Amino acid sequence: MFGSKVIKTKEELNLSKLKSGEVHRMHMHLTDNSLGVPWRVPIVVIKGAHQGPVLGLTAALHGNELNGISNIFKLIEEVDPSKLNGSLVLLPISNVPGYLMNQREFSDGFDLNRIMPGSSKGATSSLYAYHFTTKIISKMNYLLDLHTASHGRVNSLYIRADLDIEETRTLAYLQNPQIIVKKHDEEGTLRSWANGNGIHAITIEIGNANTFQNALIHETHDGILNTLRYLEMIEGEVEDMIADATVCDRSFWIYSNKGGIVDVFPDLADFVKKGEVIARVYDVFGQVKEEVVADMSGVVIGKNVRPNCDAGTRILHLGVSIIEPESENIPGHDNFEES
């Protein structure tokens, strides 16, 4: 029989009070909107029958990045709480206002993944971030933060993690990505706050915004199950998922210098060589205004797919495995910002 049961709203997440061996669904009251109605985050807790760690998965921290929602639904369908060690804390929609408005940012225009952990006294997004981290994320031992590319861009399936830290390096290697980028935690991100508070966290980028991409979702699911096996939350043999992945020391975006109509040539996960033409910018009469050239060799992590571009538009996200000294500060480039 189909249909939704009435879901209660909670003011706190107390895992110890939840019955073991069951799936629990709830709303968590974080802040209030302008109607005086609570912003409520949906949470699914799969409380195992046996003791073990708490693994959290967050999706849609940017409201239009949706592939992670499907990953969470697959876990809910497949994980048997009677055979689970520990607990899964699953947040299919972390940024509720952004999701409802079909936009990346919170309702006040701020990016939640730039302002973590927020503040108990501040703007509405800051209050939301504060209660999100203190009421929910603080209860976890491990965190997989699921993202996608932003609007107008596409991503490969890749990981961002601090590979200098053993725990986060292990989490990254347990996944099933095309690419791993060695990325130190950037201040203001959920991953940074989590790792700074003893919650081992990585970011998983799963393709594109505003869609479900079943092939990438399936590959990500394999990595998540592999994580559960490694943490001994479920039975099974841990697999070597890193074998086919490209590990990059750093990444950056290549920009256009001219505005017009852009055509970006390489596909995701392609290798490009230094000096290769990666895009052409045309004027509205079909005349070439600019050829955009790769000034380092590397792998394509993401790319722009929106044809109309202003001067200074991000064209291609390039991952490089060897840092060339003369390329440390490349004009027109910057290090990749968190999704």
GIJOSUL-V523976 format. One record per residue. N is the residue number from 1. RES is the residue in one letter. SS is DSSP state (h for helix, s for strand, l for the rest). PHI is phi in whole degrees, -180 to 180 (NA if undefined). Layout:
N;RES;SS;PHI
N;RES;SS;PHI
//
This chain:
1;M;l;NA
2;F;l;-94
3;G;l;134
4;S;l;-96
5;K;l;-81
6;V;l;-68
7;I;l;-106
8;K;l;-80
9;T;s;-99
10;K;s;-110
11;E;l;-100
12;E;l;-152
13;L;l;-106
14;N;l;-114
15;L;h;-64
16;S;h;-67
17;K;h;-90
18;L;l;-84
19;K;l;-70
20;S;l;-71
21;G;l;76
22;E;s;-139
23;V;s;-100
24;H;s;-118
25;R;s;-119
26;M;s;-157
27;H;s;-103
28;M;s;-113
29;H;s;-76
30;L;s;-105
31;T;s;-140
32;D;s;-114
33;N;l;-92
34;S;l;-74
35;L;l;-89
36;G;l;78
37;V;l;-100
38;P;s;-64
39;W;s;-79
40;R;s;-118
41;V;s;-93
42;P;s;-74
43;I;s;-132
44;V;s;-117
45;V;s;-112
46;I;s;-97
47;K;s;-92
48;G;l;-67
49;A;l;-74
50;H;s;-126
51;Q;s;-67
52;G;s;171
53;P;s;-75
54;V;s;-110
55;L;s;-106
56;G;s;-108
57;L;s;-128
58;T;s;-116
59;A;l;-125
60;A;l;55
61;L;l;-64
62;H;l;-98
63;G;l;-64
64;N;l;-108
65;E;l;-105
66;L;l;-110
67;N;h;-56
68;G;h;-63
69;I;h;-60
70;S;h;-64
71;N;h;-59
72;I;h;-67
73;F;h;-61
74;K;h;-63
75;L;h;-65
76;I;h;-60
77;E;h;-73
78;E;h;-100
79;V;l;-81
80;D;l;-93
81;P;h;-63
82;S;h;-72
83;K;h;-112
84;L;l;-92
85;N;s;-100
86;G;s;91
87;S;s;-138
88;L;s;-106
89;V;s;-110
90;L;s;-116
91;L;s;-120
92;P;l;-67
93;I;l;-134
94;S;l;-83
95;N;l;-103
96;V;h;-63
97;P;h;-60
98;G;h;-62
99;Y;h;-63
100;L;h;-65
101;M;l;-94
102;N;l;53
103;Q;l;-139
104;R;l;-66
105;E;l;-85
106;F;l;-72
107;S;l;-63
108;D;l;-94
109;G;l;90
110;F;l;-88
111;D;l;-88
112;L;h;-60
113;N;h;-87
114;R;h;-124
115;I;l;-124
116;M;l;-66
117;P;l;-95
118;G;l;72
119;S;l;-151
120;S;l;-73
121;K;l;-136
122;G;l;179
123;A;l;-64
124;T;h;-60
125;S;h;-67
126;S;h;-67
127;L;h;-63
128;Y;h;-59
129;A;h;-62
130;Y;h;-61
131;H;h;-72
132;F;h;-62
133;T;h;-75
134;T;h;-77
135;K;h;-84
136;I;l;-121
137;I;h;-64
138;S;h;-63
139;K;h;-84
140;M;l;-97
141;N;l;-99
142;Y;s;-138
143;L;s;-142
144;L;s;-111
145;D;s;-98
146;L;s;-98
147;H;s;-131
148;T;l;-142
149;A;l;-65
150;S;l;-87
151;H;l;-60
152;G;l;88
153;R;s;-131
154;V;s;-127
155;N;s;-124
156;S;l;-75
157;L;s;-88
158;Y;s;-144
159;I;s;-115
160;R;s;-116
161;A;s;-158
162;D;l;-81
163;L;l;-79
164;D;l;-80
165;I;l;-103
166;E;h;-58
167;E;h;-65
168;T;h;-76
169;R;h;-62
170;T;h;-62
171;L;h;-58
172;A;h;-64
173;Y;h;-72
174;L;h;-77
175;Q;l;-81
176;N;l;-125
177;P;l;-92
178;Q;l;-80
179;I;s;-142
180;I;s;-122
181;V;s;-109
182;K;s;-71
183;K;l;-137
184;H;l;-67
185;D;l;-63
186;E;l;-91
187;E;l;-56
188;G;l;97
189;T;l;-86
190;L;h;-61
191;R;h;-61
192;S;h;-63
193;W;h;-63
194;A;h;-61
195;N;h;-63
196;G;h;-70
197;N;l;-115
198;G;l;78
199;I;l;-106
200;H;s;-70
201;A;s;-138
202;I;s;-135
203;T;s;-108
204;I;s;-115
205;E;s;-96
206;I;s;-117
207;G;l;72
208;N;l;-115
209;A;l;-76
210;N;l;60
211;T;l;-159
212;F;l;-107
213;Q;l;-111
214;N;h;-62
215;A;h;-65
216;L;h;-69
217;I;h;-62
218;H;h;-63
219;E;h;-65
220;T;h;-64
221;H;h;-60
222;D;h;-59
223;G;h;-67
224;I;h;-66
225;L;h;-63
226;N;h;-63
227;T;h;-64
228;L;h;-62
229;R;h;-68
230;Y;h;-62
231;L;l;-78
232;E;l;60
233;M;l;-86
234;I;l;-132
235;E;l;-80
236;G;l;134
237;E;l;-86
238;V;l;-74
239;E;l;-100
240;D;l;-84
241;M;l;-95
242;I;l;-88
243;A;l;-54
244;D;l;-103
245;A;l;-87
246;T;s;-95
247;V;s;-101
248;C;s;-111
249;D;l;-75
250;R;s;-163
251;S;s;-149
252;F;s;-156
253;W;s;-97
254;I;s;-100
255;Y;s;-107
256;S;l;-83
257;N;l;-101
258;K;l;-114
259;G;l;-101
260;G;s;155
261;I;s;-108
262;V;s;-108
263;D;s;-124
264;V;s;-100
265;F;l;-87
266;P;l;-66
267;D;l;-91
268;L;l;-59
269;A;l;72
270;D;l;-71
271;F;s;-96
272;V;s;-117
273;K;l;-102
274;K;l;-56
275;G;l;93
276;E;l;-74
277;V;s;-75
278;I;s;-104
279;A;s;-163
280;R;s;-125
281;V;s;-109
282;Y;s;-109
283;D;l;-85
284;V;l;-73
285;F;l;-101
286;G;l;82
287;Q;l;-93
288;V;s;-72
289;K;s;-96
290;E;s;-156
291;E;s;-106
292;V;s;-89
293;V;s;-116
294;A;l;-75
295;D;l;-97
296;M;l;-145
297;S;l;-85
298;G;s;178
299;V;s;-109
300;V;s;-81
301;I;s;-88
302;G;s;-154
303;K;s;-157
304;N;s;-79
305;V;l;-123
306;R;l;-91
307;P;l;-64
308;N;s;-77
309;C;s;-138
310;D;l;-81
311;A;l;-58
312;G;l;88
313;T;l;-78
314;R;s;-68
315;I;s;-103
316;L;s;-150
317;H;s;-96
318;L;s;-111
319;G;s;-102
320;V;s;-123
321;S;l;-96
322;I;l;-129
323;I;l;-83
324;E;l;-88
325;P;h;-53
326;E;h;-73
327;S;h;-107
328;E;l;-61
329;N;l;-126
330;I;l;-92
331;P;l;-56
332;G;l;84
333;H;s;-121
334;D;s;-150
335;N;s;-66
336;F;l;-66
337;E;l;-89
338;E;l;-61
339;S;l;-71
//
